[in-house]
């Protein structure tokens, strides 16, 4: 089976992604350290751009926030994830 994934970006639209470091994993949840770009219910992507889950809860101090990410599949093994800004 062949799956073709394409992203179309017009000349005046830029899609930015920010990498987030994974702090802890437990089952189908990840604790990630947030950067400058985040929002509740944001989709979270793997290194290859695949949608791997959703940001469920934001916690911690505003100077150094963290997020709880609910994974679609608990077998994600990379050291970071990406979120669209």
C-alpha positions as CSV (number, residue, x, y, z in Angstrom):
1,X,0.0,0.0,0.0
2,X,1.4,3.4,-1.0
3,X,0.5,6.5,1.0
4,X,1.4,9.9,-0.4
5,X,1.5,12.9,2.0
6,X,1.9,16.4,0.7
7,X,1.9,19.8,2.2
8,X,0.9,22.7,0.1
9,X,2.1,26.1,1.3
10,X,1.3,29.2,-0.7
11,X,4.0,31.9,-1.2
12,X,2.7,34.1,1.6
13,X,1.9,31.4,4.2
14,X,4.6,29.8,6.4
15,X,4.0,26.8,8.7
16,X,6.3,26.9,11.7
17,X,6.9,24.0,13.9
18,X,8.6,24.1,17.3
19,X,10.4,21.1,18.8
20,X,9.5,20.1,22.4
21,X,11.7,18.0,24.6
22,X,10.2,14.9,26.2
23,X,10.8,14.9,30.0
24,X,8.9,11.7,31.0
25,X,6.8,8.9,29.4
26,X,4.2,6.7,31.0
27,X,2.0,4.5,28.9
28,X,0.2,6.6,26.3
29,X,1.2,9.9,27.9
30,X,4.2,12.2,27.6
31,X,5.3,15.1,29.7
32,X,7.0,17.7,27.5
33,X,8.7,21.0,28.3
34,X,7.0,23.8,26.4
35,X,8.7,26.6,24.5
36,X,7.2,29.9,23.4
37,X,4.5,28.5,21.1
38,X,1.6,26.4,22.6
39,X,-2.1,26.2,23.1
40,X,-4.5,23.7,24.7
41,X,-5.8,20.9,22.4
42,X,-2.9,21.5,20.0
43,X,-2.0,18.5,17.7
44,X,1.4,17.1,18.4
45,X,3.6,15.7,15.6
46,X,6.5,13.3,15.5
47,X,9.9,13.9,13.8
48,X,8.5,12.7,10.4
49,X,5.5,15.0,10.6
50,X,3.0,12.3,11.6
51,X,0.2,13.4,13.9
52,X,1.0,11.4,17.1
53,X,-1.3,12.9,19.7
54,X,-2.9,15.9,21.4
55,X,-1.8,18.4,24.1
56,X,-4.3,17.8,27.0
57,X,-3.1,19.8,30.0
58,X,-0.7,22.7,30.6
59,X,0.9,23.0,34.0
60,X,3.8,24.4,35.9
61,X,5.1,28.0,36.3
62,X,4.5,30.4,33.5
63,X,8.3,31.0,33.2
64,X,8.8,27.3,32.5
65,X,5.5,25.5,31.5
66,X,5.0,21.8,30.8
67,X,2.3,19.9,29.0
68,X,0.7,16.5,29.2
69,X,0.4,14.9,25.8
70,X,-2.0,12.1,25.1
71,X,-0.6,9.8,22.4
72,X,-2.7,8.0,19.8
73,X,-0.4,4.9,20.2
74,X,1.9,4.3,23.2
75,X,4.9,3.1,21.2
76,X,6.3,6.5,20.3
77,X,10.1,6.3,21.1
78,X,11.7,9.6,19.9
79,X,13.3,12.1,22.2
80,X,11.3,15.1,21.1
81,X,8.0,16.0,19.5
82,X,6.8,19.0,17.4
83,X,3.9,21.4,17.7
84,X,2.6,23.8,15.1
85,X,2.9,27.5,16.0
